[in-house]
Amino acid sequence: MIFAEIASDVSYYDIYPKLLQLVQQTFSNVESGVQGDAWIWIYEGEEKVALDTFTSMRFQIKSDSLNGFLVHKVISKLREHYELYIYDEPELEGHEDTF
């Protein structure tokens, strides 16, 4: 589910290095990469939040957990550094059927 996205017209390739640095300084369990698209995965306990450009030219903030604590923690931290568009209700990705 997509909870928010970084509201910027700057290329995600240009945003990626500083975004990754911020995430790595804030969270201890992070995986990342660039392979056509850019992605950052943040883990805490059983939760995972993805920041990626798989379905958009902007970084989207995603989680499988509708009521997850981590996604709200990530959004809160990113709001300190980036303008975010936060969805009123999470949106399903193309491969997701239901909440």
BAFI-3210 file (N, C-alpha, C; in Angstrom, 3 decimals, decimal comma, padded with zeros to 6 digits):
// residues 99
n [1|2|3|4|5|6|7|8|9|10|11|12|13|14|15|16|17|18|19|20|21|22|23|24|25|26|27|28|29|30|31|32|33|34|35|36|37|38|39|40|41|42|43|44|45|46|47|48|49|50|51|52|53|54|55|56|57|58|59|60|61|62|63|64|65|66|67|68|69|70|71|72|73|74|75|76|77|78|79|80|81|82|83|84|85|86|87|88|89|90|91|92|93|94|95|96|97|98|99]
n.u [000,831|000,455|001,374|002,296|004,103|007,175|006,994|008,231|009,717|012,227|014,640|014,531|016,955|018,679|017,725|018,051|020,755|021,011|018,607|018,922|021,131|019,992|018,040|019,671|021,050|019,043|017,649|018,386|018,381|018,694|018,273|019,314|019,306|020,021|018,643|017,837|015,326|015,052|015,503|014,777|014,763|013,391|013,664|012,123|011,718|009,109|008,185|008,262|009,179|009,011|010,740|010,428|010,749|009,287|006,702|006,310|007,631|008,481|009,662|007,909|006,221|005,823|004,035|003,220|001,641|-001,280|-001,817|000,678|003,381|005,917|005,751|004,517|006,412|008,536|007,387|006,992|009,670|010,677|009,129|010,329|012,357|011,594|009,055|005,994|003,444|000,741|-001,408|-004,926|-006,197|-004,509|-003,234|-003,743|-001,223|-000,552|-000,281|-001,617|-004,540|-006,494|-006,916]
n.v [-001,167|002,229|004,948|007,568|010,119|011,580|014,896|016,208|017,608|017,134|014,961|011,552|010,253|012,255|012,898|010,573|009,952|011,702|011,157|008,422|008,614|010,050|008,189|006,015|007,142|007,403|004,983|001,611|-000,804|-001,194|-001,629|-001,112|000,118|000,741|000,088|000,684|001,609|003,229|002,123|001,789|-000,071|-000,372|-001,865|-002,900|-004,746|-006,895|-005,410|-003,777|-001,085|000,428|002,641|003,665|003,830|002,317|002,339|004,933|008,159|009,468|009,154|006,813|006,011|003,045|000,272|-002,984|-003,201|-002,031|-000,768|-000,222|000,720|001,533|002,682|005,114|006,282|006,552|008,310|010,548|011,259|011,811|013,992|016,065|016,818|016,768|017,777|016,208|014,348|013,167|010,498|010,481|008,064|004,969|003,878|001,150|-000,842|-001,899|-004,722|-005,512|-006,799|-006,304|-004,531]
n.w [000,000|-000,736|001,083|001,049|-000,825|-001,914|-002,624|-005,152|-008,030|-008,754|-010,129|-009,157|-009,034|-008,278|-005,755|-004,324|-003,089|-000,767|000,524|001,108|002,847|005,009|005,850|006,581|008,711|010,529|010,886|011,800|010,369|007,185|003,716|000,342|-003,072|-006,578|-009,589|-012,396|-011,318|-008,090|-004,737|-001,260|001,589|004,756|007,853|010,870|013,633|012,875|010,806|007,592|005,593|002,460|000,381|-002,727|-006,355|-008,057|-009,215|-009,890|-010,787|-008,652|-005,267|-003,454|-000,427|001,142|002,594|003,797|005,944|007,259|009,687|010,700|012,832|012,006|009,399|009,914|011,526|009,722|007,825|009,469|010,067|007,477|006,771|008,094|006,446|003,776|001,462|001,608|-000,038|001,453|001,445|001,989|002,432|002,295|-000,872|-003,063|-004,605|-007,978|-007,952|-005,693|-004,157|-002,089|001,065]
ca.u [000,000|001,190|000,902|002,714|005,203|007,931|006,424|009,327|009,915|013,643|014,838|014,774|018,388|019,324|017,245|018,426|021,898|020,722|017,522|019,529|021,952|019,067|017,438|020,705|021,377|017,876|017,205|019,557|018,314|018,331|018,827|019,034|019,947|019,533|018,708|016,785|014,599|015,770|014,717|015,317|013,894|013,653|013,093|012,120|010,911|008,472|007,679|009,123|008,691|009,771|010,761|010,888|010,229|008,865|005,456|006,201|008,906|008,773|009,747|006,675|006,418|004,924|004,091|002,169|000,881|-002,190|-001,718|002,052|004,027|007,111|005,438|004,235|007,707|009,276|006,749|007,282|011,061|010,858|008,449|011,261|013,345|011,000|007,616|005,352|002,015|000,268|-002,734|-005,939|-006,309|-003,459|-003,646|-003,206|-000,358|-001,158|-000,253|-002,370|-005,970|-007,270|-006,165]
ca.v [000,000|003,480|005,870|008,941|010,227|012,820|015,836|016,954|017,366|016,822|013,557|010,691|009,944|013,342|012,852|009,296|009,901|012,370|010,410|007,217|009,018|010,368|006,946|005,223|007,801|007,350|003,610|000,744|-001,953|-000,596|-002,171|-000,141|-000,115|001,397|-000,819|001,287|002,349|003,320|001,560|001,751|-000,857|-000,136|-002,934|-002,762|-005,869|-007,631|-004,454|-003,313|000,059|000,627|003,917|003,248|004,497|001,233|002,652|006,387|008,848|010,042|008,162|006,519|005,380|001,899|-000,745|-004,007|-003,129|-000,901|-000,092|-000,359|001,826|001,958|003,579|006,439|006,773|006,955|009,517|011,640|011,667|012,397|015,301|017,062|017,156|016,782|017,993|014,938|014,260|012,040|010,088|010,377|006,612|004,317|003,375|-000,161|-000,949|-002,720|-006,158|-005,761|-006,964|-005,657|-004,178]
ca.w [000,000|-000,825|002,103|000,763|-001,763|-001,832|-003,594|-005,752|-009,452|-008,936|-010,478|-008,006|-008,981|-007,542|-004,377|-003,717|-002,155|000,512|001,155|001,668|003,986|006,094|006,323|007,248|009,976|011,407|011,105|011,869|009,467|005,893|002,471|-000,721|-004,350|-007,785|-010,720|-013,200|-010,293|-006,824|-003,638|000,095|002,464|006,172|008,676|012,327|014,102|011,777|009,820|006,504|004,825|001,235|-000,333|-004,043|-007,547|-008,952|-009,940|-010,008|-010,962|-007,344|-004,213|-002,742|000,877|001,074|003,639|003,737|007,184|007,289|010,987|011,157|013,522|011,290|008,277|010,471|012,000|008,528|007,301|010,395|009,873|006,156|006,752|008,624|005,418|002,441|001,344|001,276|-000,302|002,253|001,010|003,039|002,607|001,495|-002,182|-003,421|-005,766|-009,015|-007,635|-004,468|-004,369|-001,041|002,281]
c.u [000,883|000,566|001,202|003,756|005,906|007,471|007,534|009,407|011,380|013,760|015,137|016,235|019,146|018,924|017,841|019,606|021,606|019,599|018,079|020,362|021,078|018,488|018,466|021,121|020,260|017,509|018,398|019,548|017,771|019,022|018,474|019,720|019,328|019,735|017,598|015,929|015,466|014,879|015,504|014,310|014,334|012,929|013,170|011,176|010,392|008,001|008,742|008,424|009,604|009,631|011,269|010,208|009,709|007,628|005,262|007,585|009,307|008,901|008,406|007,017|005,362|005,112|002,977|001,228|000,025|-002,058|-000,307|002,600|005,173|006,794|005,160|005,516|008,545|008,695|007,072|008,708|011,254|010,223|009,354|012,196|012,774|009,529|007,014|003,904|001,557|-001,165|-003,690|-006,167|-005,202|-004,036|-003,006|-002,269|-001,022|-001,233|-001,053|-003,872|-006,807|-006,364|-006,001]
c.v [001,241|004,468|007,323|008,921|011,556|013,719|016,718|016,616|017,132|015,324|012,720|010,266|011,007|013,351|011,656|009,362|010,533|011,660|009,151|007,551|009,323|009,092|006,110|005,829|007,633|005,928|002,663|-000,403|-001,486|-001,354|-001,194|-000,545|000,721|000,408|-000,396|002,185|002,392|002,763|001,587|000,965|-000,650|-001,214|-002,549|-003,824|-006,642|-006,709|-004,092|-002,139|000,209|002,066|003,549|004,032|003,472|001,580|004,156|006,957|009,574|008,907|008,027|005,773|004,306|000,965|-001,748|-003,917|-001,864|-000,102|-000,152|000,905|002,402|002,927|004,992|007,087|007,293|008,246|010,717|012,162|012,354|013,776|016,415|017,585|017,303|017,169|016,661|015,169|012,993|011,729|010,030|008,919|005,978|003,787|002,022|-000,033|-001,894|-004,196|-006,505|-005,827|-006,170|-005,304|-005,406]
c.w [000,000|000,151|001,770|-000,346|-001,550|-002,962|-004,146|-007,223|-009,788|-009,227|-009,239|-007,909|-008,186|-006,072|-003,626|-002,735|-000,790|001,257|001,814|002,901|005,204|006,700|007,091|008,589|011,007|011,801|010,997|010,863|008,116|004,774|001,370|-002,013|-005,453|-008,918|-011,680|-012,330|-009,046|-005,719|-002,337|000,922|003,895|006,964|010,147|012,863|012,907|010,647|008,783|005,825|003,621|000,773|-001,717|-005,149|-008,548|-009,773|-010,130|-010,269|-009,682|-006,331|-003,516|-001,461|001,012|002,260|003,407|004,918|007,227|008,580|011,552|011,793|012,683|010,154|008,782|010,996|010,821|007,957|008,174|010,202|008,531|006,045|007,275|007,531|004,010|002,523|000,897|000,890|000,420|001,848|002,197|003,416|001,768|000,185|-002,435|-004,609|-006,756|-008,695|-006,390|-004,767|-003,368|000,121|003,080]
res [m|i|f|a|e|i|a|s|d|v|s|y|y|d|i|y|p|k|l|l|q|l|v|q|q|t|f|s|n|v|e|s|g|v|q|g|d|a|w|i|w|i|y|e|g|e|e|k|v|a|l|d|t|f|t|s|m|r|f|q|i|k|s|d|s|l|n|g|f|l|v|h|k|v|i|s|k|l|r|e|h|y|e|l|y|i|y|d|e|p|e|l|e|g|h|e|d|t|f]
***
